[in-house]
Amino acid sequence: MTVLASEIAFASSHAGDPAKAMADVAGQLGGEPLAGMLLFCSHRFDREALARAVNRQKENMGGDGVVAIGCTSSGELTENGYDEDSLSVIGFPASAFHMSSLCFDDIENFNPAAARQAVRSLAARAERESRHLGDRVNHVALFLVDGLSHREELLTMTIQDALGDIALIGGSSGDGMAFRETAIFDGGRFQPRAAVVAILSTPRPIHVFKAQHYRPSEAKMVVTGAIPQDRIVTEINAEPAAQEYLRLAGHAGEALGVAFYAAHPLMVRAGGDYHVRSIQSANPDGSLTFYCAIDEGIVMTVGEPVDRIAGMEALFADIAAHVGQVDRIIAFDCVLNRIDAEQRQISRDVSALYGRHRVIGFNTYGEQYHALHVNQTFSGLAIGR
């Protein structure tokens, strides 16, 4: 693949061997020095072997000056649209970008006060070290967090607060649909229970966005029993949660499962807008586990699908109005969107749309947009030429 000067580079490989996959990617990226890399990989890779391969190849791309972050995924977004079992790498050329990162490697013991101070220092360093790019430099924070940590809300709010006017955008790492262990890549290694924020600086136009493919219906329900720390709802409308959800959202013959959750998401009104609160699983005791924070007293409504293709076309037109000609759109697309597209038999159309509009990224367990941790959205960063 020929990479134009200063174009954001992208490469992917389906090789099963980590060393071969990273060598394939390095060959496709070309020889232009990079300021940073974003990598997304299938959970099936041997992580230690992949980390070694990335560290070896990084020496040929700018050495220690290249900031490399990434995570395991529930699918990748490549030039083919929806993809899987791949290693995908986005390369930011040093001629047009600067990147600096900060890792939180123990988010079980996350300290908000210390984190705010560290993030403010990161932002100051990014502003100082990117001055060589020109007088008008734009900054955005890319955020990746363990998708099984249940810590996304706290970290997202804290980090966005510390960033001030710098917008945060990102996604929660995945491991297919196994829900066993996800990992964040930073500092040359993969690690669970971690998060990383990287400030990307460039004089080129940038725009962060969030879109969802559902609207609220008339079917309302109230959470009457919950275990908030575990994101579990035990009762809805004073009935067993799974049973009541199925009654209100389903039709004769339907059964609970990931396809059902993707097709019938629950939505909550907050800040004047409706946001999806996606269900991860139904449990043997009749409770429901969510991807997002949930608590007693919350009123939810069942989401109804809108015309996804028409909505996406409108979104891409709006993105072009903000940044002009698009170089790349780095997307954080919920895995439930992918599953729902497959169920509705529109995944080929969605993939073609993504390919046409230069969308790359990964399928997530959740998305971060400014101070919000959200579900079942298509969120991301558009970068103009």
Buried (B, 14 or more C-beta within 10 A) or exposed (E): EEBEEBBBBBBBBBBEBBBEBBBBBBEBBBEBBBBBBBBBBBBEBBBEBBBBBBBEBBEEBBEEEBBBBBBBBBBBBBBEBBBBBBBBBBBBBBEBBBBBBBBBBEBEEBEBEEBBEBBBEBBEBBBEBBEEBEEEBBBBBBBBBBBBBBBBBBBBBBBBBBBEEBBBBBBBBBBBBEBEBBBBBBBEBBBBBBBBBBBBBBBBBBBBBBBBBBEBBEBEBBBBBBBEEEBBBBBBBEBBBBBBBBEBBBEEEEEBEBBBBBBBBBBBEEEEEBBBBBBBBBBEEBBBBBBBBBEBEBEBBBBBBEEBEEBBBEBBEEBBEBBEEBBBBBBBBBBBBBBBBBBBEBBEBBBEBBBEBBBBBBBBBBBBBBBBBBBBBBBBBBBBB
